[in-house]
Every structure is written in structure tokens, then in C-alpha cells.
């Protein structure tokens, strides 16, 4: 499961970079960036919770 989540984060962040490079409107890349950030936080907190057990 962990590699899959990491792949999702990387794809979302890559999508954000591509959107910025293509000078896409804000409504295209901000949700992508927010999604990537939320996925990264969720992934980290999941790892922290597992380590705390």
C-alpha cells in the first residue's frame, strides 16, 4: 500500500509542476497541489501512527 500512496503523491506533484509550466489557470493546479499536499500529510501521519503503536 505504501508504494502506491507514494506514487499517487508523486503523480499529483508532477501534474502540478506540468500545469505551472504550461501556465495553466489557478483552478487547474491549486486543487492538484492541495491534493498532493493532503496525500503527503495523510501518508506521513499514517506512518507516524504506525510507529507510535
GIJOLIN-V429749 format. One record per helix or strand of 2 or more residues. SS is the DSSP state (a for helix, b for strand). FROM is the first residue (numbers start at 0). TO is the last residue. If there is no record, write none. Layout:
# GIJOLIN-V429749
SS,FROM,TO + SS,FROM,TO
This chain:
# GIJOLIN-V429749
a,1,20 + a,25,51
